[in-house]
């Protein structure tokens, strides 16, 4: 029987929005988690973009893999495309994910940033990161909440993300009060 998996590295970890059979901590290679996408809808606007995570080239990324029942696969992919592809900043890719508790490898759909897209922010300095996160607010809420929730869930999974930790330190009590 074919298995169907989704790999989440940001808000999909704490708000998947689709039914799944099970989830497991997982790691993919060839991409790393990065606040490298200007958000024009969910956490910002074109006039005042926030930042959201993308998988960018290089390194590896710990996240969460979700197994989806075969009969729910079509509706799950349709939901994810509507959610993740609002402005087509991500490329839908199939990657190999290693479930960290069992060592099993699975093929998982994930969303990788399109470096040629106008919303690709690339590597921003810490001041620019902080500015966009403080100012960004869109249809899914404030960018600070997004960063705080993602970081809280990474910590629950014992995943250390130095870049998000530094940013949270710069955001100070504003981020801490929003994640509680």
MARLUM-749639 format. One record per residue: residue number from 0; z, x, y negated of N, C-alpha, C in turn; residue in three letters. Coordinates in pm, 1 decimal. Last residue first. Example, Ala and Ser with C-alpha at 12.3 -4.5 7.8 and 13.67 -1.06 7.14 Angstrom:
<pts>
+-----+----------+----------+----------+----------+----------+----------+----------+----------+----------+-----+
!   n !       nw !       nu !       nv !      caw !      cau !      cav !       cw !       cu !       cv ! res !
+-----+----------+----------+----------+----------+----------+----------+----------+----------+----------+-----+
!   1 !    708.0 !   1285.0 !    225.0 !    714.0 !   1367.0 !    106.0 !    787.0 !   1290.0 !     -3.0 ! SER !
!   0 !    780.0 !   1319.0 !    569.0 !    780.0 !   1230.0 !    450.0 !    780.0 !   1320.0 !    330.0 ! ALA !
+-----+----------+----------+----------+----------+----------+----------+----------+----------+----------+-----+
</pts>
This chain:
<pts>
+-----+----------+----------+----------+----------+----------+----------+----------+----------+----------+-----+
!   n !       nw !       nu !       nv !      caw !      cau !      cav !       cw !       cu !       cv ! res !
+-----+----------+----------+----------+----------+----------+----------+----------+----------+----------+-----+
! 179 !   2485.5 !    246.2 !  -3289.7 !   2603.2 !    185.8 !  -3225.6 !   2599.5 !     36.0 !  -3227.6 ! UNK !
! 178 !   2274.3 !    339.3 !  -3429.1 !   2262.3 !    342.2 !  -3283.5 !   2382.6 !    279.5 !  -3215.3 ! UNK !
! 177 !   2343.1 !    323.9 !  -3695.7 !   2239.0 !    234.7 !  -3649.4 !   2229.7 !    231.6 !  -3497.2 ! UNK !
! 176 !   2526.3 !    525.1 !  -3736.0 !   2571.8 !    386.9 !  -3752.9 !   2469.0 !    288.0 !  -3699.1 ! UNK !
! 175 !   2366.0 !    753.3 !  -3694.0 !   2478.2 !    724.8 !  -3604.3 !   2521.1 !    579.2 !  -3614.0 ! UNK !
! 174 !   2190.0 !    749.4 !  -3911.0 !   2138.3 !    732.4 !  -3774.2 !   2249.6 !    693.8 !  -3678.9 ! UNK !
! 173 !   2372.0 !    783.2 !  -4120.5 !   2278.9 !    669.9 !  -4124.2 !   2224.3 !    643.5 !  -3985.0 ! UNK !
! 172 !   2506.4 !   1020.5 !  -4082.3 !   2576.5 !    895.2 !  -4048.7 !   2482.4 !    775.3 !  -4049.5 ! UNK !
! 171 !   2219.1 !   1224.2 !  -4028.8 !   2362.8 !   1207.2 !  -4041.0 !   2413.3 !   1070.4 !  -4002.4 ! UNK !
! 170 !   1970.8 !   1327.2 !  -4041.6 !   1985.6 !   1187.6 !  -4083.5 !   2131.7 !   1149.1 !  -4097.2 ! UNK !
! 169 !   2018.8 !   1578.1 !  -3938.4 !   1974.4 !   1568.2 !  -4078.1 !   1991.0 !   1425.1 !  -4130.9 ! UNK !
! 168 !   2082.0 !   1506.7 !  -3675.6 !   2180.4 !   1577.7 !  -3757.5 !   2146.0 !   1568.9 !  -3905.2 ! UNK !
! 167 !   1838.6 !   1401.3 !  -3597.9 !   1954.7 !   1312.0 !  -3606.8 !   2065.1 !   1376.6 !  -3690.7 ! UNK !
! 166 !   1689.4 !   1640.9 !  -3595.5 !   1655.5 !   1534.3 !  -3689.2 !   1773.4 !   1438.5 !  -3706.6 ! UNK !
! 165 !   1814.1 !   1775.0 !  -3383.9 !   1815.6 !   1832.8 !  -3519.5 !   1788.0 !   1725.0 !  -3623.3 ! UNK !
! 164 !   1752.3 !   1594.1 !  -3174.4 !   1892.6 !   1623.5 !  -3207.5 !   1903.3 !   1680.5 !  -3349.1 ! UNK !
! 163 !   1475.1 !   1611.5 !  -3166.7 !   1537.1 !   1484.5 !  -3206.5 !   1683.5 !   1504.2 !  -3243.1 ! UNK !
! 162 !   1457.3 !   1883.7 !  -3084.5 !   1395.0 !   1839.0 !  -3209.8 !   1455.9 !   1707.5 !  -3258.1 ! UNK !
! 161 !   1593.9 !   1895.6 !  -2831.4 !   1642.4 !   1968.8 !  -2949.0 !   1584.2 !   1918.8 !  -3081.8 ! UNK !
! 160 !   1686.3 !   1679.4 !  -2611.2 !   1566.8 !   1695.5 !  -2692.3 !   1607.8 !   1762.5 !  -2823.1 ! UNK !
! 159 !   1808.9 !   1653.2 !  -2293.3 !   1833.9 !   1716.3 !  -2423.3 !   1701.0 !   1736.6 !  -2494.3 ! UNK !
! 158 !   1911.6 !   1399.6 !  -2092.2 !   1792.6 !   1470.5 !  -2137.2 !   1821.0 !   1522.2 !  -2277.4 ! UNK !
! 157 !   2095.1 !   1225.9 !  -1972.8 !   2121.1 !   1370.3 !  -1974.8 !   1995.3 !   1451.5 !  -2002.8 ! UNK !
! 156 !   2056.0 !    964.7 !  -2019.8 !   1984.8 !   1019.5 !  -1904.5 !   2007.7 !   1171.0 !  -1889.5 ! UNK !
! 155 !   2192.5 !    933.9 !  -2256.4 !   2242.1 !    863.6 !  -2137.7 !   2180.5 !    918.8 !  -2009.9 ! UNK !
! 154 !   2015.9 !   1081.1 !  -2422.7 !   2149.9 !   1134.4 !  -2393.0 !   2208.6 !   1067.6 !  -2269.3 ! UNK !
! 153 !   1802.7 !    900.5 !  -2432.0 !   1783.3 !   1034.4 !  -2374.9 !   1917.6 !   1095.1 !  -2336.5 ! UNK !
! 152 !   1929.6 !    691.0 !  -2562.2 !   1886.8 !    674.0 !  -2422.9 !   1855.6 !    806.7 !  -2356.5 ! UNK !
! 151 !   1974.4 !    805.7 !  -2814.3 !   2087.0 !    753.4 !  -2735.9 !   2048.2 !    739.2 !  -2588.7 ! UNK !
! 150 !   1709.4 !    859.9 !  -2894.2 !   1802.8 !    969.5 !  -2870.8 !   1922.4 !    923.5 !  -2787.2 ! UNK !
! 149 !   1612.2 !    596.9 !  -2921.8 !   1550.3 !    690.8 !  -2828.0 !   1646.9 !    803.1 !  -2794.2 ! UNK !
! 148 !   1784.3 !    499.2 !  -3122.0 !   1781.5 !    437.4 !  -2989.1 !   1720.9 !    530.7 !  -2885.3 ! UNK !
! 147 !   1719.4 !    674.6 !  -3338.4 !   1856.7 !    665.6 !  -3286.9 !   1859.8 !    606.0 !  -3146.2 ! UNK !
! 146 !   1443.8 !    622.0 !  -3376.4 !   1490.0 !    757.9 !  -3342.5 !   1628.5 !    751.9 !  -3279.7 ! UNK !
! 145 !   1459.6 !    345.0 !  -3436.5 !   1374.8 !    394.2 !  -3327.0 !   1421.8 !    532.6 !  -3281.1 ! UNK !
! 144 !   1617.2 !    344.5 !  -3666.2 !   1664.1 !    277.2 !  -3544.2 !   1588.0 !    327.3 !  -3421.8 ! UNK !
! 143 !   1446.9 !    478.7 !  -3842.2 !   1576.2 !    540.0 !  -3807.2 !   1630.9 !    476.8 !  -3679.8 ! UNK !
! 142 !   1241.8 !    292.8 !  -3876.2 !   1215.5 !    414.3 !  -3800.5 !   1345.3 !    485.0 !  -3759.3 ! UNK !
! 141 !   1311.3 !    -53.3 !  -3844.2 !   1321.9 !     71.7 !  -3917.9 !   1304.6 !    191.3 !  -3825.1 ! UNK !
! 140 !   1076.5 !   -285.2 !  -3685.9 !   1202.3 !   -242.6 !  -3745.2 !   1193.4 !   -107.3 !  -3812.6 ! UNK !
! 139 !    833.9 !   -371.0 !  -3605.6 !    935.5 !   -354.6 !  -3500.8 !   1068.1 !   -301.7 !  -3554.7 ! UNK !
! 138 !    682.1 !   -373.1 !  -3837.6 !    707.3 !   -500.4 !  -3771.3 !    812.5 !   -490.4 !  -3660.7 ! UNK !
! 137 !    852.0 !   -106.2 !  -4017.9 !    736.1 !   -187.9 !  -3983.8 !    776.3 !   -313.4 !  -3909.7 ! UNK !
! 136 !    939.6 !    168.0 !  -4212.2 !    983.9 !     38.5 !  -4160.9 !    860.5 !    -48.1 !  -4138.8 ! UNK !
! 135 !   1024.8 !    492.9 !  -4318.2 !    940.8 !    407.7 !  -4235.3 !   1007.7 !    279.3 !  -4188.5 ! UNK !
! 134 !   1200.4 !    660.6 !  -4453.2 !   1124.0 !    562.9 !  -4530.7 !   1049.0 !    461.6 !  -4445.1 ! UNK !
! 133 !   1319.7 !    829.3 !  -4263.0 !   1404.3 !    752.8 !  -4356.6 !   1327.9 !    638.8 !  -4423.1 ! UNK !
! 132 !   1089.0 !    934.0 !  -4142.1 !   1182.4 !    854.0 !  -4062.7 !   1272.7 !    770.7 !  -4154.1 ! UNK !
! 131 !    968.3 !   1074.8 !  -4352.6 !    896.7 !    963.5 !  -4289.3 !    990.2 !    874.9 !  -4206.5 ! UNK !
! 130 !   1176.6 !   1265.2 !  -4411.9 !   1123.8 !   1172.0 !  -4513.0 !   1058.5 !   1049.9 !  -4446.7 ! UNK !
! 129 !   1205.4 !   1409.4 !  -4169.7 !   1316.4 !   1330.1 !  -4223.5 !   1266.2 !   1226.4 !  -4323.4 ! UNK !
! 128 !    949.5 !   1531.0 !  -4155.5 !    999.2 !   1443.0 !  -4049.0 !   1106.3 !   1349.9 !  -4103.5 ! UNK !
! 127 !    955.7 !   1685.3 !  -4389.2 !    856.8 !   1578.1 !  -4376.6 !    898.4 !   1479.9 !  -4267.4 ! UNK !
! 126 !   1164.6 !   1862.7 !  -4324.3 !   1175.6 !   1776.5 !  -4442.3 !   1077.4 !   1659.3 !  -4434.1 ! UNK !
! 125 !   1066.2 !   1996.8 !  -4095.7 !   1183.4 !   1908.2 !  -4084.2 !   1200.4 !   1816.4 !  -4204.6 ! UNK !
! 124 !    703.7 !   1975.6 !  -4077.0 !    829.2 !   2047.8 !  -4099.4 !    944.4 !   1946.6 !  -4102.9 ! UNK !
! 123 !    500.8 !   1857.5 !  -3803.8 !    552.6 !   1843.2 !  -3939.8 !    679.0 !   1926.0 !  -3955.8 ! UNK !
! 122 !    222.7 !   1886.5 !  -3619.7 !    358.0 !   1942.9 !  -3630.3 !    400.5 !   1937.2 !  -3776.4 ! UNK !
! 121 !     45.5 !   1575.9 !  -3620.5 !     59.0 !   1716.2 !  -3583.6 !    204.2 !   1760.4 !  -3591.4 ! UNK !
! 120 !    -14.4 !   1315.1 !  -3673.1 !     55.5 !   1390.6 !  -3776.7 !     62.1 !   1539.4 !  -3746.4 ! UNK !
! 119 !   -268.5 !   1094.8 !  -3627.9 !   -205.5 !   1210.7 !  -3565.4 !   -145.6 !   1297.3 !  -3675.5 ! UNK !
! 118 !   -410.8 !    898.3 !  -3750.8 !   -264.6 !    884.7 !  -3751.7 !   -194.1 !    999.8 !  -3680.0 ! UNK !
! 117 !   -678.2 !    955.3 !  -3705.4 !   -625.0 !    978.1 !  -3840.7 !   -473.3 !    965.8 !  -3848.1 ! UNK !
! 116 !   -736.6 !   1128.8 !  -3397.6 !   -711.1 !   1004.4 !  -3470.0 !   -647.1 !   1034.8 !  -3606.0 ! UNK !
! 115 !   -752.9 !   1352.8 !  -3245.1 !   -861.1 !   1333.2 !  -3342.1 !   -840.7 !   1206.0 !  -3427.0 ! UNK !
! 114 !   -544.4 !   1342.5 !  -3064.5 !   -536.1 !   1439.4 !  -3173.7 !   -646.5 !   1422.2 !  -3277.8 ! UNK !
! 113 !   -393.8 !   1078.4 !  -2939.9 !   -531.5 !   1121.9 !  -2963.5 !   -529.5 !   1212.5 !  -3086.2 ! UNK !
! 112 !   -112.4 !   1102.6 !  -2725.0 !   -168.0 !   1094.8 !  -2860.4 !   -312.0 !   1147.7 !  -2862.2 ! UNK !
! 111 !    -96.2 !    906.8 !  -2431.6 !   -100.6 !   1039.9 !  -2490.2 !   -164.6 !   1028.9 !  -2627.9 ! UNK !
! 110 !     71.5 !    704.7 !  -2215.3 !     -5.7 !    703.1 !  -2338.7 !     14.9 !    834.8 !  -2412.6 ! UNK !
! 109 !     25.8 !    664.2 !  -1858.8 !    105.0 !    692.8 !  -1977.5 !     12.2 !    697.6 !  -2097.9 ! UNK !
! 108 !     47.6 !    577.9 !  -1521.7 !    -22.4 !    557.6 !  -1648.2 !     74.7 !    590.6 !  -1760.5 ! UNK !
! 107 !     98.6 !    801.4 !  -1252.1 !    153.1 !    706.0 !  -1348.2 !     64.8 !    697.7 !  -1472.3 ! UNK !
! 106 !    135.2 !    887.2 !   -922.1 !     38.2 !    878.3 !  -1030.7 !     86.5 !    768.2 !  -1124.4 ! UNK !
! 105 !    417.3 !   1075.5 !   -807.8 !    343.4 !    950.1 !   -819.1 !    240.8 !    964.8 !   -930.9 ! UNK !
! 104 !    618.9 !   1263.5 !   -587.5 !    522.1 !   1261.4 !   -696.5 !    443.5 !   1131.1 !   -690.5 ! UNK !
! 103 !    968.5 !   1293.8 !   -518.8 !    840.3 !   1228.5 !   -490.4 !    748.3 !   1241.1 !   -611.9 ! UNK !
! 102 !   1219.1 !   1377.9 !   -580.6 !   1116.6 !   1480.2 !   -569.7 !    978.4 !   1424.7 !   -539.8 ! UNK !
! 101 !   1426.9 !   1203.9 !   -630.1 !   1375.9 !   1213.1 !   -492.7 !   1277.1 !   1327.6 !   -471.8 ! UNK !
! 100 !   1493.9 !   1244.4 !   -900.1 !   1601.0 !   1224.8 !   -801.0 !   1551.4 !   1243.2 !   -658.0 ! UNK !
!  99 !   1256.6 !   1272.1 !  -1044.9 !   1349.4 !   1384.8 !  -1037.2 !   1459.6 !   1366.0 !   -933.3 ! UNK !
!  98 !    932.3 !   1222.6 !   -962.9 !   1059.0 !   1150.2 !   -973.5 !   1169.1 !   1252.7 !   -947.2 ! UNK !
!  97 !    674.4 !   1354.2 !  -1141.2 !    766.5 !   1385.0 !  -1032.0 !    896.4 !   1309.7 !  -1057.0 ! UNK !
!  96 !    353.7 !   1231.3 !  -1210.8 !    495.5 !   1235.1 !  -1248.4 !    577.6 !   1266.3 !  -1124.0 ! UNK !
!  95 !     36.4 !   1289.1 !  -1323.5 !    124.1 !   1304.4 !  -1207.4 !    266.3 !   1318.0 !  -1258.0 ! UNK !
!  94 !   -131.5 !   1035.8 !  -1517.2 !    -71.1 !   1167.5 !  -1499.7 !      9.1 !   1169.7 !  -1369.7 ! UNK !
!  93 !   -385.4 !    876.1 !  -1675.5 !   -311.0 !    877.5 !  -1550.0 !   -262.4 !   1020.9 !  -1530.7 ! UNK !
!  92 !   -384.9 !    751.0 !  -2011.0 !   -412.4 !    855.8 !  -1911.8 !   -332.0 !    829.4 !  -1785.3 ! UNK !
!  91 !   -503.8 !    623.3 !  -2304.8 !   -440.7 !    583.5 !  -2178.3 !   -483.5 !    684.7 !  -2072.1 ! UNK !
!  90 !   -434.0 !    760.5 !  -2612.8 !   -529.6 !    757.2 !  -2502.6 !   -453.0 !    718.7 !  -2377.2 ! UNK !
!  89 !   -340.1 !    618.6 !  -2928.9 !   -308.2 !    676.9 !  -2798.0 !   -427.1 !    665.9 !  -2703.2 ! UNK !
!  88 !   -432.1 !    486.3 !  -3147.0 !   -388.5 !    624.8 !  -3167.8 !   -355.6 !    695.1 !  -3035.3 ! UNK !
!  87 !   -519.3 !    220.3 !  -3177.7 !   -593.5 !    312.4 !  -3090.3 !   -557.1 !    459.1 !  -3109.9 ! UNK !
!  86 !   -353.7 !     44.8 !  -3298.0 !   -444.9 !    118.4 !  -3385.9 !   -525.3 !    223.9 !  -3308.9 ! UNK !
!  85 !   -244.2 !    -72.4 !  -3065.2 !   -267.1 !   -153.9 !  -3185.4 !   -367.1 !    -86.0 !  -3279.1 ! UNK !
!  84 !   -178.0 !     18.7 !  -2812.7 !   -309.8 !     49.2 !  -2865.7 !   -344.3 !    -32.2 !  -2990.8 ! UNK !
!  83 !     69.8 !    -65.6 !  -2721.8 !     50.5 !     75.7 !  -2751.5 !    -80.7 !    107.1 !  -2823.2 ! UNK !
!  82 !     46.0 !   -350.2 !  -2690.2 !    160.3 !   -287.6 !  -2758.4 !    127.7 !   -146.7 !  -2807.2 ! UNK !
!  81 !   -190.7 !   -393.1 !  -2550.7 !   -166.2 !   -467.5 !  -2674.8 !    -55.1 !   -401.8 !  -2757.0 ! UNK !
!  80 !   -141.8 !   -225.6 !  -2331.7 !   -255.5 !   -199.2 !  -2421.5 !   -237.1 !   -271.2 !  -2554.4 ! UNK !
!  79 !     77.3 !   -355.0 !  -2216.2 !     91.8 !   -219.7 !  -2271.2 !    -23.0 !   -184.6 !  -2365.5 ! UNK !
!  78 !    -39.5 !   -602.5 !  -2136.4 !     72.4 !   -599.3 !  -2230.8 !     83.3 !   -461.9 !  -2297.2 ! UNK !
!  77 !   -229.1 !   -505.7 !  -1952.6 !   -274.0 !   -582.5 !  -2070.2 !   -165.2 !   -581.4 !  -2177.7 ! UNK !
!  76 !    -57.2 !   -391.0 !  -1764.8 !   -150.1 !   -305.2 !  -1838.7 !   -201.5 !   -377.5 !  -1963.3 ! UNK !
!  75 !     69.2 !   -628.0 !  -1677.0 !    146.8 !   -518.4 !  -1734.9 !     57.1 !   -427.8 !  -1818.6 ! UNK !
!  74 !   -135.4 !   -781.9 !  -1568.0 !    -65.4 !   -833.2 !  -1686.3 !     15.2 !   -723.5 !  -1755.2 ! UNK !
!  73 !   -208.1 !   -607.0 !  -1355.8 !   -305.5 !   -645.9 !  -1459.1 !   -235.7 !   -696.5 !  -1584.9 ! UNK !
!  72 !     35.0 !   -587.4 !  -1198.2 !    -27.3 !   -472.0 !  -1262.2 !   -120.8 !   -512.2 !  -1376.6 ! UNK !
!  71 !    156.6 !   -776.2 !  -1048.8 !    186.9 !   -778.8 !  -1192.7 !    112.2 !   -670.2 !  -1269.9 ! UNK !
!  70 !     91.8 !   -723.7 !   -787.2 !     47.3 !   -852.6 !   -842.3 !     75.6 !   -866.1 !   -992.2 ! UNK !
!  69 !    221.1 !   -473.4 !   -746.4 !     74.1 !   -483.6 !   -754.2 !     26.1 !   -613.9 !   -817.4 ! UNK !
!  68 !    501.5 !   -407.2 !   -956.6 !    447.3 !   -477.0 !   -839.2 !    295.7 !   -492.4 !   -855.3 ! UNK !
!  67 !    561.9 !    -86.6 !  -1084.4 !    522.6 !   -224.3 !  -1113.0 !    462.9 !   -284.4 !   -986.5 ! UNK !
!  66 !    803.7 !    149.6 !  -1156.1 !    712.4 !     99.2 !  -1055.0 !    689.4 !    -49.4 !  -1080.2 ! UNK !
!  65 !    835.6 !    373.9 !  -1416.3 !    859.3 !    235.1 !  -1375.7 !    756.1 !    198.0 !  -1270.0 ! UNK !
!  64 !   1002.8 !    666.2 !  -1516.1 !    887.5 !    606.5 !  -1449.0 !    927.1 !    468.3 !  -1398.7 ! UNK !
!  63 !   1106.8 !    828.1 !  -1804.7 !   1140.7 !    727.3 !  -1705.6 !   1011.4 !    669.7 !  -1648.6 ! UNK !
!  62 !   1123.0 !   1175.5 !  -1874.9 !   1124.1 !   1037.5 !  -1919.9 !   1163.1 !    946.1 !  -1806.3 ! UNK !
!  61 !   1051.1 !   1499.8 !  -1984.6 !   1136.1 !   1414.0 !  -1901.5 !   1134.4 !   1274.5 !  -1961.3 ! UNK !
!  60 !    765.8 !   1695.2 !  -2008.4 !    843.2 !   1587.4 !  -2068.9 !    921.1 !   1513.3 !  -1961.4 ! UNK !
!  59 !    631.7 !   2017.4 !  -2099.1 !    661.4 !   1911.1 !  -2004.1 !    751.0 !   1809.4 !  -2072.2 ! UNK !
!  58 !    361.6 !   2202.0 !  -2249.3 !    499.9 !   2185.1 !  -2205.2 !    514.7 !   2079.5 !  -2097.8 ! UNK !
!  57 !     82.0 !   2040.7 !  -2407.5 !    167.0 !   2156.0 !  -2380.9 !    306.1 !   2118.7 !  -2334.1 ! UNK !
!  56 !     -5.6 !   1781.6 !  -2640.4 !    -41.2 !   1884.5 !  -2542.4 !     64.2 !   1993.7 !  -2531.7 ! UNK !
!  55 !    218.0 !   1501.8 !  -2678.6 !    121.8 !   1597.9 !  -2730.9 !    102.8 !   1709.0 !  -2628.7 ! UNK !
!  54 !    297.4 !   1175.6 !  -2678.2 !    290.9 !   1290.4 !  -2588.0 !    180.6 !   1380.0 !  -2641.5 ! UNK !
!  53 !    478.2 !   1058.5 !  -2960.7 !    357.1 !   1066.9 !  -2881.9 !    375.0 !   1178.5 !  -2781.9 ! UNK !
!  52 !    693.4 !    852.3 !  -3154.9 !    668.1 !    957.0 !  -3057.6 !    530.4 !    944.2 !  -2994.9 ! UNK !
!  51 !    643.0 !    781.8 !  -3503.4 !    680.8 !    746.3 !  -3366.8 !    639.9 !    860.0 !  -3274.2 ! UNK !
!  50 !    726.2 !    740.9 !  -3844.1 !    681.7 !    828.2 !  -3735.5 !    728.0 !    770.2 !  -3603.5 ! UNK !
!  49 !    586.9 !    544.5 !  -4110.5 !    698.5 !    603.7 !  -4040.0 !    641.4 !    698.7 !  -3936.6 ! UNK !
!  48 !    399.2 !    528.2 !  -4413.7 !    407.4 !    544.6 !  -4268.7 !    541.6 !    600.3 !  -4222.1 ! UNK !
!  47 !    322.5 !    342.5 !  -4643.3 !    447.6 !    415.4 !  -4623.4 !    469.5 !    434.0 !  -4473.3 ! UNK !
!  46 !     67.7 !    235.8 !  -4622.2 !    112.8 !    285.7 !  -4752.3 !    239.0 !    370.8 !  -4741.0 ! UNK !
!  45 !     55.5 !    151.5 !  -4356.1 !    -38.5 !    254.1 !  -4403.3 !      5.2 !    315.9 !  -4537.5 ! UNK !
!  44 !    402.5 !    143.3 !  -4246.4 !    281.6 !     77.1 !  -4295.5 !    182.5 !    186.6 !  -4336.1 ! UNK !
!  43 !    629.3 !    151.2 !  -3964.5 !    583.4 !    190.1 !  -4097.2 !    463.0 !    106.7 !  -4136.1 ! UNK !
!  42 !    660.9 !     96.1 !  -3699.1 !    773.0 !    159.7 !  -3771.1 !    733.6 !    211.2 !  -3908.6 ! UNK !
!  41 !    428.2 !    -56.8 !  -3620.3 !    560.2 !    -81.0 !  -3561.0 !    676.2 !    -25.7 !  -3644.3 ! UNK !
!  40 !    216.3 !     36.3 !  -3814.3 !    244.4 !   -101.8 !  -3776.4 !    390.3 !   -115.9 !  -3733.8 ! UNK !
!  39 !    172.3 !    300.3 !  -3857.9 !    123.0 !    209.8 !  -3961.9 !    156.1 !     64.3 !  -3932.8 ! UNK !
!  38 !    318.7 !    603.0 !  -3797.1 !    320.7 !    462.6 !  -3758.3 !    280.0 !    376.1 !  -3876.4 ! UNK !
!  37 !    186.4 !    904.9 !  -3706.9 !    219.1 !    821.7 !  -3822.7 !    210.4 !    676.6 !  -3778.2 ! UNK !
!  36 !    309.9 !   1098.5 !  -3452.1 !    220.7 !    985.7 !  -3480.5 !    271.9 !    911.9 !  -3604.5 ! UNK !
!  35 !    488.0 !   1282.8 !  -3359.6 !    360.6 !   1333.9 !  -3411.6 !    262.3 !   1222.9 !  -3446.5 ! UNK !
!  34 !    747.3 !   1371.0 !  -3231.5 !    728.0 !   1274.2 !  -3340.1 !    602.2 !   1317.7 !  -3414.8 ! UNK !
!  33 !    693.6 !   1431.1 !  -2885.9 !    690.5 !   1480.0 !  -3023.1 !    676.4 !   1362.7 !  -3119.8 ! UNK !
!  32 !    714.6 !   1553.5 !  -2557.6 !    750.7 !   1444.6 !  -2648.9 !    754.9 !   1501.8 !  -2790.7 ! UNK !
!  31 !    435.2 !   1722.4 !  -2403.5 !    574.3 !   1717.2 !  -2449.0 !    591.4 !   1602.0 !  -2547.9 ! UNK !
!  30 !    231.5 !   1793.3 !  -2115.3 !    256.9 !   1721.8 !  -2239.9 !    405.2 !   1729.3 !  -2274.1 ! UNK !
!  29 !    228.9 !   1930.8 !  -1880.1 !    108.2 !   1935.7 !  -1961.4 !    122.0 !   1867.0 !  -2095.5 ! UNK !
!  28 !    407.0 !   1722.3 !  -1649.8 !    371.8 !   1853.3 !  -1704.0 !    242.2 !   1843.0 !  -1782.3 ! UNK !
!  27 !    678.0 !   1488.3 !  -1632.9 !    536.3 !   1519.9 !  -1626.4 !    514.7 !   1657.6 !  -1689.2 ! UNK !
!  26 !    945.2 !   1346.1 !  -1454.8 !    898.0 !   1453.6 !  -1542.0 !    747.6 !   1471.2 !  -1521.4 ! UNK !
!  25 !   1191.3 !   1080.2 !  -1441.3 !   1070.3 !   1149.9 !  -1397.3 !   1032.6 !   1256.8 !  -1499.5 ! UNK !
!  24 !   1421.5 !    839.9 !  -1318.6 !   1394.7 !    953.8 !  -1406.6 !   1277.0 !   1032.4 !  -1350.6 ! UNK !
!  23 !   1293.0 !    518.4 !  -1236.6 !   1350.2 !    644.9 !  -1191.3 !   1323.9 !    752.1 !  -1296.6 ! UNK !
!  22 !   1302.3 !    169.5 !  -1159.1 !   1275.0 !    279.1 !  -1251.6 !   1345.6 !    403.1 !  -1200.0 ! UNK !
!  21 !   1139.6 !   -105.4 !   -992.6 !   1245.1 !     -4.5 !  -1004.7 !   1204.1 !     96.2 !  -1109.9 ! UNK !
!  20 !    968.4 !   -317.5 !  -1058.8 !   1044.2 !   -319.0 !   -933.3 !   1162.7 !   -224.8 !   -938.0 ! UNK !
!  19 !    944.3 !   -485.6 !  -1375.6 !    920.8 !   -372.0 !  -1287.3 !   1011.8 !   -381.6 !  -1166.5 ! UNK !
!  18 !    800.3 !   -656.9 !  -1651.9 !    877.7 !   -663.1 !  -1527.2 !    842.4 !   -541.9 !  -1441.2 ! UNK !
!  17 !    822.0 !   -527.4 !  -1986.1 !    745.3 !   -577.3 !  -1871.9 !    835.5 !   -574.7 !  -1749.1 ! UNK !
!  16 !    968.3 !   -404.7 !  -2184.5 !    897.3 !   -527.1 !  -2217.8 !    810.4 !   -583.1 !  -2106.2 ! UNK !
!  15 !   1118.6 !   -161.1 !  -2221.4 !    987.7 !   -161.2 !  -2156.9 !    906.8 !   -287.7 !  -2187.0 ! UNK !
!  14 !   1309.2 !    -16.0 !  -2399.5 !   1257.2 !   -150.8 !  -2421.9 !   1120.2 !   -160.7 !  -2356.1 ! UNK !
!  13 !   1376.4 !    238.2 !  -2325.2 !   1485.7 !    147.4 !  -2358.4 !   1440.7 !      5.4 !  -2389.8 ! UNK !
!  12 !   1129.5 !    354.4 !  -2258.8 !   1248.6 !    381.6 !  -2176.7 !   1358.2 !    278.3 !  -2202.9 ! UNK !
!  11 !    952.6 !    285.9 !  -2457.2 !    935.8 !    221.2 !  -2326.1 !   1057.4 !    245.1 !  -2236.9 ! UNK !
!  10 !   1018.5 !    454.6 !  -2668.8 !   1076.3 !    320.5 !  -2666.9 !   1053.6 !    247.5 !  -2535.0 ! UNK !
!   9 !    946.4 !    729.1 !  -2475.2 !   1005.7 !    687.0 !  -2602.2 !   1064.1 !    548.6 !  -2586.4 ! UNK !
!   8 !    834.4 !    764.2 !  -2231.0 !    900.9 !    881.2 !  -2289.8 !    968.7 !    849.5 !  -2422.8 ! UNK !
!   7 !    726.1 !    632.6 !  -1919.4 !    772.3 !    610.8 !  -2055.8 !    851.4 !    730.2 !  -2105.4 ! UNK !
!   6 !    470.1 !    568.5 !  -1697.0 !    563.2 !    671.6 !  -1744.2 !    595.9 !    645.1 !  -1890.1 ! UNK !
!   5 !    421.3 !    338.1 !  -1435.4 !    408.7 !    362.0 !  -1579.3 !    510.0 !    471.5 !  -1612.9 ! UNK !
!   4 !    254.2 !    277.0 !  -1123.2 !    361.8 !    335.0 !  -1202.4 !    321.3 !    348.3 !  -1349.2 ! UNK !
!   3 !    194.1 !    134.8 !   -817.7 !    154.7 !    129.3 !   -957.8 !    273.6 !    172.4 !  -1042.7 ! UNK !
!   2 !     72.3 !    216.8 !   -492.2 !    182.6 !    202.0 !   -586.4 !    128.8 !    207.2 !   -729.3 ! UNK !
!   1 !    -88.3 !     62.0 !   -216.8 !    -98.4 !    138.4 !   -340.8 !     21.7 !    108.7 !   -430.2 ! UNK !
!   0 !      0.0 !     84.3 !    119.1 !      0.0 !      0.0 !      0.0 !      0.0 !     88.4 !   -124.9 ! UNK !
+-----+----------+----------+----------+----------+----------+----------+----------+----------+----------+-----+
</pts>
